Amino acid sequence: MRVPHGKTCAWCLVLASRGAVYLTAETAGSFNRYHDDCDCQPLPAWPGQDVPYDPDALYSMYLEARDDAGSGRMEDITRSLRKLRGLS
């Protein structure tokens, strides 16, 4: 799963809103540094393990941004999320 910590960019918040859906560390981005000012981390998730953040709250933020954007395009949604939440 992609876990937000402290200062997380809008793009990674959208990814984190999906919860523990990635099959491998690589698909969660363990070998990539996507953004200079983002501190999200890919972490493993095991069956029955508690998720260390609230993906449902992030999904609600995503839906709010999607509605505000009036578009399903990720570029528009992340732009709206940055505007609504004051994110980078």
C-alpha positions, -999 to 999 in steps of 0.1 A, spaced: 0 0 0 11 36 -5 10 52 30 9 90 34 32 106 61 31 143 70 35 162 38 21 140 10 13 154 -25 -22 153 -41 -12 125 -66 0 102 -38 -31 109 -17 -52 97 -46 -31 66 -48 -33 60 -11 -71 64 -12 -72 30 -30 -60 12 2 -39 -19 1 -45 -29 -35 -9 -32 -49 4 -67 -55 41 -60 -51 63 -33 -36 74 -24 -71 38 -17 -83 33 5 -52 64 24 -63 91 12 -39 119 19 -63 107 52 -76 108 87 -61 78 103 -77 79 138 -62 106 159 -46 84 172 -18 64 140 -10 70 117 19 46 89 11 60 53 15 51 20 -1 47 -5 27 36 -42 27 1 -52 39 -7 -86 51 -42 -102 55 -58 -91 88 -33 -63 93 -46 -29 102 -40 -2 77 -19 27 93 -41 54 79 -78 59 68 -81 51 31 -119 58 33 -112 94 45 -88 99 16 -113 84 -8 -139 109 4 -114 137 -3 -108 122 -38 -146 121 -45 -149 157 -33 -121 168 -56 -135 148 -86 -169 165 -81 -152 199 -78 -132 192 -110 -162 181 -129 -140 156 -147 -127 121 -142 -92 131 -155 -65 125 -129 -48 158 -138 -80 177 -131 -88 158 -99 -53 163 -84 -54 200 -94 -87 203 -76 -74 184 -46 -44 207 -43 -68 237 -45 -93 224 -20 -67 211 5 -38 235 0 -15 207 -11 16 206 -34 
